Amino acid sequence: MAGRINDEDVKAVRDAVPIDAVVSEYLQLRNAGGGNLKGLCPFHDEKSPSFQVSPSKGLFHCFGCQEGGDTITFVMKVDHLSFSEAVERLAAQAGITLRYEEGGYNPAHQRGERIRLVEAHKIAAQWYAEQLATSPEAETGRIFLAERGFDQAAAVHFGVGYSPQGWDHLTRFLRGKGFTDKELVLSGLSQEGRRGPIDRFRGRLMWPIRDIGGEVVGFGARKLYEADNGPKYLNTPDTAIYRKSQVLYGIDLAKQHIAKASRAVVVEGYTDVMACHLAGVTTAIATCGTAFGGDHIKILRRLLMDNGSARVIFTFDGDAAGQKAALRAFEDDQKFAAETYIAIAPDGMDPCELRLAKGDEAVADLTEPRTPLFEFALRQIVSRYDLDTPAGRAAALDEAAPIVARIKNSASQHEVAVELAGMLGILDTQFVVKRVGQLARWAREGGGKGGPQQPRTPQQQWETGPRPGPSGPALTLRNPVFAAERELLKLALQRPELVSPAFDAYGIDEFTAPPYAAVRQAIAEAGGAEYGIPDSQEYLVRVREAAPDDVVRAMVTELAVEPILRRTVDETYSGTVLVQIRRRAVERRIHDIQSQLTRLSTGGDPAQLAAVQNEMWVLQQYDQTLRERGAQAL
């Protein structure tokens, strides 16, 4: 059984790896104000950013799907790791040596499966690269690359390697590094042979496939010898760390350029990615042995941020297969907010061939936006019909009009409808425009009936009904009591120095919304807001750990990340909020006492009546003092 990671080392990992640096490996972040950053949530589909990161607190929270937590939680969720695996990965990045309790640390047995498989791929990638650089046998691979315009420096930059033709060279090498036969087979690097595991890739040029975080998770292998009876390209099979529908070759190199330029270029092969990057098109990526699909779009959307200027350019071969791939890509066009284009090189050349024939400038020119993908799709549809006959034109319109109706921009939609009329040879342009408009209206009206809906904002959720969590009335921020309680908890979590020590004297019952009372309880059990003054990150960790369940824990994270309502957050503002909560608590107690007085005045115990009247007088005096002196009276 794996030993437990030392608590001090876990804290060291949290402190050493900034959460914004980790999150930025997976999605583009922009300034959200108040020291926070925002981006498209990696845990659910959304069109506008509701995912916020607070670098100063080391926390993230999505106001759409309610996922939240610290750096370790983010890595666990986004890469499907256990707690120990996430800590181990972050520790490796930070160069921290972890200590394990309950028996010490044995790397061969105590690391999680995913960590082991990634490590095996990392070592394999280095070994393959060494073979390409130094092995006499790999000369065939070096010639293959040179003939396509790639020198040794290019091979090193992209990590290209070579797998020897023998049966088990890599398998024996990895065994020597301490990997078991089971791990080698699970990784996809080896496969079962008649006498035990053998190398899966033999006598091939090897491209390491990395995930968006830069970890090698698989390989693409290109056949080099005629005697090889396998396919031209052989990819790693689906494993615990590799899903071909969820990876993009080159994404680790391209992600920052894609985010900065709001542009991605989708090409068809590994050498095409290399050619584009070497030609200065550093936003190029490719799929790995599968069609471009929905999971690939999710990866790109998080980097592109779906702003109005985003562009995705597909380059396909000009042959029938390339045209089919383009139409298949268009089927997913509406999943992008970005504009999509298609670029086809002259004479049907791919970017690698174009670079060889005409140089880097030709590749850069190819990837400039050319033909909108919808226009390409329309021309392909129209070309299948006999437009010399009324029946052919009508049939082409029936198939093409829904394509135009899907165009997002209404002005562009009208313009393309006019162009479609010209393509079809239909003189009544307005007839085509009306037909497209009708289909677009039907799509809009039908889209809300059973189609996917965007998650509601937290305020919409509070206003329209109960949220998950402790039972109680719906949290509507139109209720000034709930709004003030929420604001005070945000101050206590984000700016504890402004509300301490007064906040820690507030009772749990001063928070009328049960979820807020639960958060107040968690703060108390973590040592109070005053504990957060010297070390705010450790304080938030303690509060989240003190939460009784995941619902309250999520509420703590949300309140710790959500911006405070006032632009200038100072002692004056925090004092005003503190007084609001205390005065409302006093008013509620006065209301309760008034009920008691009504009952006691009709024959109750005189001594009890006097005591209640005295409490009423004290509370009224306290309320007046709070009204006159504000926070000084707390």
C-alpha positions as CSV (number, residue, x, y, z in Angstrom):
1,M,0.0,0.0,0.0
2,A,1.3,3.4,-0.9
3,G,2.6,5.5,2.0
4,R,0.9,8.8,2.9
5,I,2.7,11.9,1.7
6,N,4.0,14.1,4.5
7,D,1.7,17.0,5.2
8,E,4.5,19.5,5.2
9,D,5.5,18.4,1.8
10,V,2.0,18.7,0.5
11,K,2.0,22.3,1.7
12,A,5.4,22.9,0.1
13,V,4.0,21.7,-3.2
14,R,0.9,24.0,-2.9
15,D,3.2,27.0,-2.1
16,A,5.8,26.2,-4.8
17,V,3.6,25.8,-7.9
18,P,1.4,28.9,-8.7
19,I,-2.1,27.9,-9.6
20,D,-2.2,30.3,-12.6
21,A,0.9,28.7,-14.1
22,V,-0.7,25.3,-13.9
23,V,-4.1,26.3,-15.2
24,S,-2.5,28.2,-18.1
25,E,-1.1,24.9,-19.3
26,Y,-4.7,23.9,-20.2
27,L,-6.6,27.1,-21.1
28,Q,-6.1,30.8,-21.8
29,L,-6.5,33.1,-18.8
30,R,-7.3,36.8,-19.0
31,N,-7.6,39.6,-16.4
32,A,-10.9,39.4,-14.5
33,G,-10.2,42.3,-12.2
34,G,-9.5,42.3,-8.5
35,G,-6.4,40.3,-9.0
36,N,-8.3,37.4,-10.5
37,L,-8.0,35.7,-13.9
38,K,-10.7,34.1,-16.0
39,G,-11.1,31.6,-18.8
40,L,-13.3,29.0,-20.4
41,C,-14.0,26.2,-17.9
42,P,-12.2,22.9,-18.7
43,F,-14.9,20.9,-16.9
44,H,-18.0,21.9,-18.9
45,D,-18.8,23.5,-22.2
46,E,-19.5,27.2,-22.1
47,K,-19.4,30.2,-24.5
48,S,-18.4,32.9,-22.0
49,P,-15.8,32.6,-19.3
50,S,-17.2,31.7,-15.9
51,F,-14.0,30.0,-14.7
52,Q,-12.0,32.2,-12.3
53,V,-8.5,31.7,-10.8
54,S,-7.2,33.6,-7.8
55,P,-3.4,33.5,-7.8
56,S,-3.1,35.2,-4.4
57,K,-5.3,32.6,-2.8
58,G,-4.2,29.6,-4.8
59,L,-7.8,28.7,-5.7
60,F,-10.0,28.3,-8.8
61,H,-13.8,28.3,-9.0
62,C,-16.2,27.9,-11.9
63,F,-19.4,29.9,-11.4
64,G,-21.1,27.8,-14.1
65,C,-20.6,24.2,-13.0
66,Q,-19.4,25.0,-9.4
67,E,-16.1,23.0,-9.7
68,G,-13.5,24.5,-7.5
69,G,-10.4,23.9,-5.3
70,D,-6.7,24.5,-5.1
71,T,-3.8,23.6,-7.5
72,I,-3.8,20.0,-6.5
73,T,-7.6,19.7,-6.9
74,F,-7.3,21.2,-10.4
75,V,-4.7,18.7,-11.5
76,M,-6.7,15.8,-10.0
77,K,-9.8,16.8,-11.9
78,V,-8.4,17.9,-15.2
79,D,-6.1,14.9,-15.6
80,H,-8.1,12.3,-13.7
81,L,-5.4,11.7,-11.1
82,S,-5.6,10.6,-7.5
83,F,-4.5,13.0,-4.8
84,S,-1.1,11.3,-4.5
85,E,-0.5,11.3,-8.2
86,A,-1.4,15.0,-8.5
87,V,1.0,15.9,-5.7
88,E,3.7,13.7,-7.2
89,R,3.4,15.4,-10.6
90,L,3.5,18.9,-9.1
91,A,6.4,18.0,-6.9
92,A,8.3,16.8,-9.9
93,Q,7.7,20.1,-11.6
94,A,8.9,22.0,-8.6
95,G,11.9,19.8,-7.9
96,I,10.5,18.9,-4.4
97,T,11.5,15.5,-3.0
98,L,8.5,14.0,-1.2
99,R,8.6,12.2,2.1
100,Y,6.2,9.3,2.7
101,E,4.9,8.1,6.0
102,E,3.9,4.5,6.9
103,G,6.9,2.7,5.5
104,G,8.8,5.3,3.4
105,Y,8.9,5.8,-0.3
106,N,9.5,3.1,-2.9
107,P,9.3,4.7,-6.4
108,A,8.8,1.3,-8.1
109,H,5.6,0.5,-6.2
110,Q,4.2,3.6,-4.6
111,R,3.7,5.9,-7.5
112,G,0.3,5.9,-9.2
113,E,-0.3,4.0,-12.4
114,R,-0.6,7.1,-14.5
115,I,2.6,8.6,-13.2
116,R,4.4,5.3,-14.0
117,L,3.0,5.2,-17.5
118,V,4.0,8.8,-18.2
119,E,7.5,8.2,-16.9
120,A,7.8,5.1,-19.1
121,H,6.9,7.2,-22.1
122,K,9.3,10.0,-21.2
123,I,12.2,7.6,-20.9
124,A,11.1,5.8,-24.2
125,A,11.0,9.1,-26.0
126,Q,14.5,10.0,-24.9
127,W,15.7,6.5,-25.9
128,Y,14.1,6.7,-29.4
129,A,15.6,10.1,-29.9
130,E,19.1,8.8,-29.0
131,Q,18.7,6.0,-31.5
132,L,17.8,8.4,-34.3
133,A,20.8,10.6,-33.5
134,T,23.5,7.9,-33.0
135,S,22.4,4.5,-34.3
136,P,23.8,3.4,-37.7
137,E,20.6,1.5,-38.4
138,A,18.6,4.8,-38.0
139,E,20.2,6.2,-41.2
140,T,17.1,5.3,-43.1
141,G,15.1,7.5,-40.7
142,R,17.6,10.4,-41.0
143,I,17.4,10.2,-44.8
144,F,13.6,10.2,-44.7
145,L,13.6,13.4,-42.6
146,A,16.3,15.1,-44.7
147,E,14.3,14.3,-47.9
148,R,11.5,16.3,-46.4
149,G,13.5,19.2,-45.4
150,F,14.1,18.4,-41.7
151,D,17.7,18.4,-40.3
152,Q,18.9,17.1,-36.9
153,A,18.0,20.3,-35.1
154,A,14.4,20.0,-36.3
155,A,14.3,16.3,-35.2
156,V,15.6,17.4,-31.7
157,H,13.0,20.3,-31.5
158,F,10.1,17.9,-32.1
159,G,11.6,15.0,-30.3
160,V,11.6,12.7,-33.3
161,G,13.2,9.3,-32.7
162,Y,13.7,5.8,-34.2
163,S,12.6,2.4,-33.0
164,P,15.1,-0.4,-33.9
165,Q,14.0,-3.4,-35.9
166,G,14.7,-6.0,-33.2
167,W,12.0,-7.6,-31.2
168,D,12.5,-6.3,-27.7
169,H,15.2,-3.6,-27.6
170,L,13.0,-1.0,-25.8
171,T,11.3,-3.6,-23.6
172,R,14.6,-4.8,-22.2
173,F,15.8,-1.2,-21.8
174,L,12.7,-0.2,-19.8
175,R,12.9,-3.4,-17.7
176,G,16.4,-2.3,-16.7
177,K,14.9,1.0,-15.6
178,G,12.6,-0.9,-13.1
179,F,9.4,-1.1,-15.1
180,T,7.4,-4.3,-14.9
181,D,6.1,-6.3,-17.9
182,K,2.6,-5.4,-16.9
183,E,3.4,-1.7,-16.9
184,L,5.0,-1.9,-20.3
185,V,2.0,-3.7,-21.8
186,L,-0.5,-1.2,-20.1
187,S,1.5,1.7,-21.5
188,G,1.2,0.5,-25.1
189,L,5.0,0.5,-25.6
190,S,5.1,-3.3,-25.6
191,Q,2.7,-6.0,-26.6
192,E,2.4,-9.6,-25.7
193,G,4.5,-12.0,-27.8
194,R,4.8,-15.8,-27.7
195,R,7.5,-15.7,-25.1
196,G,6.6,-12.5,-23.3
197,P,6.4,-8.8,-24.1
198,I,7.9,-7.5,-27.3
199,D,8.3,-3.9,-28.7
200,R,5.1,-2.6,-30.3
201,F,7.1,-0.2,-32.6
202,R,9.9,-1.7,-34.6
203,G,11.9,-0.2,-37.5
204,R,9.9,3.0,-37.6
205,L,10.3,6.7,-37.3
206,M,8.8,7.9,-34.0
207,W,6.9,11.1,-33.2
208,P,6.2,11.6,-29.4
209,I,2.6,12.7,-28.8
210,R,2.3,15.1,-25.9
211,D,-0.7,16.2,-24.0
212,I,-1.4,19.9,-23.5
213,G,0.7,19.9,-20.3
214,G,3.7,18.6,-22.3
215,E,3.8,15.0,-21.0
216,V,4.5,12.3,-23.5
217,V,1.5,10.1,-23.6
218,G,1.8,8.2,-26.8
219,F,3.7,7.8,-30.2
220,G,3.0,8.0,-33.9
221,A,5.2,5.6,-35.8
222,R,5.9,5.9,-39.6
223,K,6.8,2.8,-41.6
224,L,10.3,3.0,-43.3
225,Y,10.9,-0.5,-44.8
226,E,9.1,-2.4,-47.5
227,A,9.3,-5.6,-45.4
228,D,7.1,-4.0,-42.8
229,N,3.7,-5.4,-43.4
230,G,2.0,-3.0,-40.9
231,P,0.1,0.2,-41.8
232,K,1.9,3.3,-43.0
233,Y,1.3,5.0,-39.7
234,L,0.9,3.1,-36.4
235,N,-0.3,4.9,-33.3
236,T,-0.3,4.0,-29.6
237,P,-3.5,2.2,-28.8
238,D,-5.9,3.8,-26.3
239,T,-4.5,3.5,-22.8
240,A,-5.0,5.0,-19.4
241,I,-3.1,8.1,-20.5
242,Y,-3.8,8.2,-24.2
243,R,-7.0,8.7,-26.1
244,K,-6.5,9.5,-29.8
245,S,-9.7,11.5,-29.9
246,Q,-8.5,13.7,-27.0
247,V,-5.0,14.6,-28.1
248,L,-3.6,17.0,-30.7
249,Y,-0.1,16.6,-32.0
250,G,2.0,19.8,-31.5
251,I,-0.5,21.3,-28.9
252,D,2.3,21.5,-26.3
253,L,4.4,23.7,-28.7
254,A,1.5,25.6,-30.2
255,K,-0.8,26.4,-27.2
256,Q,0.8,29.7,-26.2
257,H,0.9,30.9,-29.8
258,I,-2.7,29.9,-30.3
259,A,-3.8,31.7,-27.2
260,K,-1.9,34.9,-28.1
261,A,-2.9,35.0,-31.8
262,S,-6.4,33.7,-31.3
263,R,-5.7,31.4,-34.3
264,A,-5.2,27.7,-34.8
265,V,-4.1,25.9,-38.0
266,V,-5.3,22.3,-38.3
267,V,-3.1,20.1,-40.6
268,E,-3.3,16.4,-41.4
269,G,0.1,14.9,-40.4
270,Y,3.1,15.1,-38.1
271,T,5.5,16.3,-40.9
272,D,2.9,19.0,-41.8
273,V,3.0,20.3,-38.2
274,M,6.8,20.3,-38.4
275,A,6.8,22.1,-41.7
276,C,4.4,24.8,-40.5
277,H,6.3,25.5,-37.3
278,L,9.6,25.7,-39.1
279,A,8.0,28.1,-41.6
280,G,6.9,30.4,-38.8
281,V,3.3,29.1,-38.5
282,T,3.6,28.1,-34.8
283,T,-0.1,27.7,-34.3
284,A,-0.2,24.4,-36.3
285,I,-1.5,21.2,-34.7
286,A,-2.8,17.8,-36.1
287,T,-5.0,15.0,-35.0
288,C,-3.4,11.6,-34.3
289,G,-4.8,9.0,-36.6
290,T,-8.5,10.1,-36.2
291,A,-10.9,12.6,-37.7
292,F,-11.0,16.1,-36.1
293,G,-14.0,16.0,-33.7
294,G,-15.8,17.3,-30.7
295,D,-13.1,16.6,-28.1
296,H,-10.5,18.3,-30.2
297,I,-12.7,21.3,-30.5
298,K,-13.0,21.5,-26.7
299,I,-9.2,21.7,-26.4
300,L,-9.0,24.5,-28.9
301,R,-11.9,26.5,-27.6
302,R,-10.3,26.8,-24.2
303,L,-7.2,28.3,-25.8
304,L,-9.0,30.5,-28.3
305,M,-11.4,31.9,-25.6
306,D,-14.0,32.0,-28.4
307,N,-13.7,35.8,-29.0
308,G,-15.0,37.3,-32.2
309,S,-11.6,37.5,-33.8
310,A,-10.7,33.9,-33.3
311,R,-9.8,31.9,-36.5
312,V,-9.5,28.2,-37.1
313,I,-7.9,27.3,-40.5
314,F,-8.1,23.7,-41.8
315,T,-5.6,22.6,-44.4
316,F,-6.7,19.5,-46.3
317,D,-5.4,17.7,-49.4
318,G,-7.3,18.6,-52.6
319,D,-8.2,15.0,-53.2
320,A,-11.5,13.3,-52.5
321,A,-10.4,12.1,-49.0
322,G,-9.4,15.7,-48.2
323,Q,-12.7,17.1,-49.3
324,K,-14.5,14.5,-47.2
325,A,-12.4,15.4,-44.2
326,A,-13.3,19.1,-44.7
327,L,-17.0,18.4,-44.9
328,R,-16.7,16.3,-41.7
329,A,-15.0,19.2,-40.0
330,F,-17.8,21.5,-41.1
331,E,-20.3,19.3,-39.3
332,D,-18.8,20.4,-36.0
333,D,-18.5,24.1,-37.1
334,Q,-21.2,25.3,-34.8
335,K,-19.3,24.1,-31.8
336,F,-16.9,26.9,-32.5
337,A,-17.5,30.5,-31.8
338,A,-14.4,31.1,-33.9
339,E,-14.7,31.6,-37.7
340,T,-13.6,28.5,-39.6
341,Y,-11.8,28.5,-42.9
342,I,-10.3,26.0,-45.3
343,A,-7.0,26.3,-47.2
344,I,-6.0,23.9,-50.0
345,A,-2.5,24.2,-51.4
346,P,-1.9,24.5,-55.2
347,D,-1.6,21.1,-56.9
348,G,-3.1,19.4,-53.8
349,M,0.2,19.6,-52.0
350,D,0.3,19.3,-48.2
351,P,2.3,21.9,-46.1
352,C,5.3,19.6,-46.0
353,E,5.4,19.2,-49.8
354,L,4.7,22.9,-50.3
355,R,7.6,23.9,-48.1
356,L,10.0,21.7,-50.1
357,A,8.7,23.0,-53.4
358,K,8.2,26.7,-52.7
359,G,9.7,27.5,-49.3
360,D,8.6,28.9,-46.0
361,E,6.7,31.9,-47.3
362,A,4.4,29.7,-49.4
363,V,3.4,27.7,-46.2
364,A,2.8,31.0,-44.3
365,D,0.7,32.3,-47.2
366,L,-1.3,29.1,-47.4
367,T,-2.5,29.3,-43.8
368,E,-3.8,32.9,-44.2
369,P,-7.7,32.7,-44.0
370,R,-8.9,31.8,-47.5
371,T,-12.3,30.2,-48.1
372,P,-14.8,30.1,-45.2
373,L,-15.5,26.4,-44.4
374,F,-19.3,26.9,-45.0
375,E,-18.6,28.3,-48.5
376,F,-16.5,25.3,-49.3
377,A,-19.2,23.0,-48.0
378,L,-21.8,24.9,-50.2
379,R,-19.7,24.5,-53.3
380,Q,-19.3,20.8,-52.7
381,I,-23.1,20.4,-52.3
382,V,-24.0,22.4,-55.3
383,S,-21.5,20.5,-57.5
384,R,-23.5,17.3,-57.0
385,Y,-26.6,18.6,-58.7
386,D,-27.7,19.3,-62.3
387,L,-28.3,23.0,-62.1
388,D,-29.6,23.2,-65.7
389,T,-32.9,21.8,-64.5
390,P,-35.5,23.3,-62.2
391,A,-35.6,20.1,-60.2
392,G,-31.8,20.1,-59.7
393,R,-31.8,23.7,-58.6
394,A,-34.6,23.1,-56.1
395,A,-32.9,19.9,-54.7
396,A,-29.6,21.8,-54.3
397,L,-31.4,24.6,-52.5
398,D,-33.0,22.2,-50.1
399,E,-29.7,20.8,-49.1
400,A,-27.7,24.0,-49.1
401,A,-30.1,26.4,-47.4
402,P,-29.7,24.8,-44.0
403,I,-25.9,25.3,-44.3
404,V,-26.4,29.0,-44.8
405,A,-28.9,29.2,-42.0
406,R,-26.2,27.9,-39.6
407,I,-23.9,31.0,-40.2
408,K,-23.6,32.8,-36.9
409,N,-23.4,36.4,-38.2
410,S,-26.8,37.6,-39.5
411,A,-25.2,40.1,-42.0
412,S,-22.9,37.4,-43.4
413,Q,-25.9,35.0,-43.5
414,H,-27.8,37.4,-45.7
415,E,-24.8,38.0,-48.0
416,V,-24.1,34.3,-48.4
417,A,-27.8,33.6,-49.2
418,V,-27.5,36.1,-52.1
419,E,-24.3,34.3,-53.2
420,L,-26.1,30.9,-53.0
421,A,-28.8,32.2,-55.3
422,G,-26.1,33.1,-57.8
423,M,-24.4,29.7,-57.5
424,L,-27.7,28.0,-58.1
425,G,-28.8,30.3,-61.0
426,I,-32.0,31.2,-59.2
427,L,-33.0,34.7,-60.3
428,D,-35.4,35.3,-57.4
429,T,-32.8,36.2,-54.9
430,Q,-35.3,37.2,-52.2
431,F,-36.9,33.8,-52.4
432,V,-33.5,32.2,-51.3
433,V,-33.0,34.8,-48.6
434,K,-36.4,34.2,-47.2
435,R,-35.9,30.4,-47.3
436,V,-32.6,30.7,-45.4
437,G,-34.2,33.2,-42.9
438,Q,-37.1,30.8,-42.2
439,L,-34.7,27.9,-41.5
440,A,-32.6,30.1,-39.2
441,R,-35.7,31.1,-37.2
442,W,-36.8,27.5,-36.8
443,A,-33.3,26.6,-35.6
444,R,-33.3,29.4,-33.0
445,E,-36.9,28.6,-31.8
446,G,-36.2,24.9,-31.6
447,G,-32.8,25.3,-30.0
448,G,-34.2,26.0,-26.6
449,K,-36.4,22.8,-26.6
450,G,-34.3,20.1,-25.3
451,G,-31.0,21.4,-26.7
452,P,-27.9,21.9,-24.5
453,Q,-28.2,25.0,-22.4
454,Q,-25.5,27.1,-20.9
455,P,-25.1,26.8,-17.1
456,R,-26.9,29.6,-15.2
457,T,-24.8,32.1,-13.4
458,P,-24.7,31.9,-9.6
459,Q,-27.0,34.9,-9.3
460,Q,-29.5,33.3,-11.8
461,Q,-29.4,30.1,-9.8
462,W,-30.0,31.9,-6.5
463,E,-32.8,33.9,-8.0
464,T,-34.7,31.0,-9.5
465,G,-34.5,28.3,-7.0
466,P,-32.6,26.3,-4.3
467,R,-29.0,25.4,-4.8
468,P,-27.5,22.1,-3.7
469,G,-26.4,22.3,-0.1
470,P,-27.7,22.7,3.4
471,S,-31.5,23.0,3.4
472,G,-33.1,26.4,3.7
473,P,-34.7,29.1,1.5
474,A,-33.5,29.8,-2.0
475,L,-30.5,32.1,-1.9
476,T,-31.7,35.1,-3.8
477,L,-29.2,38.0,-3.8
478,R,-32.2,40.3,-4.2
479,N,-32.7,39.6,-0.5
480,P,-30.4,42.2,1.1
481,V,-29.8,40.0,4.1
482,F,-28.4,37.1,2.1
483,A,-26.4,39.6,-0.1
484,A,-24.8,41.1,3.0
485,E,-24.0,37.8,4.6
486,R,-22.4,36.6,1.4
487,E,-20.3,39.8,1.3
488,L,-19.1,39.4,4.8
489,L,-18.0,35.8,4.3
490,K,-16.1,36.9,1.1
491,L,-14.3,39.6,3.2
492,A,-13.6,37.0,6.0
493,L,-12.0,34.6,3.4
494,Q,-10.3,37.1,1.1
495,R,-9.4,40.0,3.4
496,P,-9.5,38.6,6.9
497,E,-7.3,41.5,8.2
498,L,-10.1,43.9,7.5
499,V,-12.8,42.1,9.6
500,S,-10.7,40.6,12.4
501,P,-11.1,40.3,15.3
502,A,-14.7,41.4,15.2
503,F,-15.8,38.7,12.8
504,D,-14.6,35.9,15.0
505,A,-17.0,37.1,17.7
506,Y,-20.0,36.7,15.4
507,G,-22.2,33.7,16.2
508,I,-23.2,31.0,13.7
509,D,-26.8,32.1,14.2
510,E,-26.0,35.6,12.8
511,F,-26.0,34.0,9.3
512,T,-29.6,33.2,8.4
513,A,-28.8,31.3,5.1
514,P,-27.9,27.7,6.1
515,P,-25.1,27.4,3.5
516,Y,-23.6,30.6,4.8
517,A,-23.9,29.4,8.4
518,A,-22.1,26.3,7.4
519,V,-19.2,28.3,5.9
520,R,-19.1,30.4,9.1
521,Q,-18.8,27.2,11.1
522,A,-16.0,26.0,8.9
523,I,-14.1,29.3,9.4
524,A,-14.5,28.9,13.2
525,E,-13.3,25.3,13.2
526,A,-10.2,26.4,11.1
527,G,-9.2,28.8,13.9
528,G,-11.2,31.9,12.8
529,A,-10.5,34.7,10.3
530,E,-7.7,36.0,12.5
531,Y,-5.8,32.9,11.6
532,G,-5.7,34.0,7.9
533,I,-3.9,37.2,8.5
534,P,-0.3,35.9,8.4
535,D,-0.8,33.1,5.8
536,S,-3.9,33.5,3.7
537,Q,-3.3,30.4,1.5
538,E,-2.8,28.0,4.5
539,Y,-5.9,29.6,6.1
540,L,-8.0,28.8,3.1
541,V,-6.7,25.3,3.0
542,R,-7.7,24.8,6.7
543,V,-11.2,26.3,6.1
544,R,-11.8,24.0,3.1
545,E,-10.6,21.0,5.1
546,A,-12.9,22.0,8.0
547,A,-16.0,22.0,5.7
548,P,-18.3,19.1,6.5
549,D,-18.9,18.0,2.9
550,D,-18.1,18.8,-0.7
551,V,-21.1,21.1,-1.0
552,V,-19.9,23.4,1.7
553,R,-16.3,23.1,0.5
554,A,-17.4,24.3,-2.9
555,M,-19.2,27.2,-1.3
556,V,-16.0,28.2,0.5
557,T,-14.0,28.1,-2.7
558,E,-16.6,30.1,-4.6
559,L,-16.7,32.8,-1.9
560,A,-12.9,32.9,-1.8
561,V,-12.7,33.6,-5.5
562,E,-15.8,35.7,-6.2
563,P,-15.0,39.4,-6.5
564,I,-16.0,41.6,-3.6
565,L,-18.7,44.0,-4.8
566,R,-17.0,47.3,-3.8
567,R,-14.2,48.5,-6.1
568,T,-12.4,50.1,-3.0
569,V,-12.2,47.4,-0.3
570,D,-11.0,49.0,2.9
571,E,-11.8,49.2,6.7
572,T,-14.7,51.6,6.1
573,Y,-16.4,49.2,3.7
574,S,-15.7,46.1,5.8
575,G,-17.0,47.9,8.9
576,T,-20.2,48.8,7.1
577,V,-20.8,45.2,6.2
578,L,-20.0,44.0,9.7
579,V,-22.5,46.5,11.2
580,Q,-25.2,45.5,8.6
581,I,-25.0,41.8,9.8
582,R,-24.9,42.7,13.5
583,R,-27.8,45.2,13.3
584,R,-30.0,42.6,11.5
585,A,-29.2,40.0,14.1
586,V,-30.2,42.6,16.8
587,E,-33.4,43.4,14.9
588,R,-34.3,39.7,14.7
589,R,-33.7,39.3,18.5
590,I,-35.8,42.4,19.2
591,H,-38.6,41.0,17.1
592,D,-38.5,37.7,19.0
593,I,-38.6,39.6,22.4
594,Q,-41.6,41.6,21.3
595,S,-43.5,38.3,20.8
596,Q,-42.4,37.2,24.3
597,L,-43.5,40.5,25.8
598,T,-46.9,40.2,24.2
599,R,-47.4,36.8,25.8
600,L,-46.0,37.8,29.2
601,S,-48.1,41.0,29.5
602,T,-51.2,38.9,29.6
603,G,-50.7,37.2,32.9
604,G,-47.1,36.0,32.8
605,D,-44.5,35.9,35.6
606,P,-43.7,39.6,36.6
607,A,-40.0,38.7,37.3
608,Q,-39.6,37.2,33.8
609,L,-41.5,40.1,32.3
610,A,-39.0,42.5,33.9
611,A,-36.0,40.5,32.7
612,V,-37.3,40.5,29.1
613,Q,-38.1,44.2,29.2
614,N,-34.6,44.9,30.4
615,E,-33.1,42.8,27.6
616,M,-35.3,44.7,25.1
617,W,-34.0,48.0,26.5
618,V,-30.3,46.8,26.2
619,L,-30.8,45.7,22.6
620,Q,-32.5,48.9,21.6
621,Q,-29.6,50.9,23.1
622,Y,-27.1,48.7,21.3
623,D,-28.9,49.1,18.0
624,Q,-28.9,52.9,18.4
625,T,-25.1,52.8,19.2
626,L,-24.4,50.7,16.1
627,R,-26.5,53.2,14.1
628,E,-24.6,56.2,15.4
629,R,-21.0,54.9,15.8
630,G,-20.9,52.1,13.2
631,A,-18.0,49.6,13.5
632,Q,-16.6,51.4,16.6
633,A,-19.5,50.0,18.6
634,L,-18.8,46.3,17.7
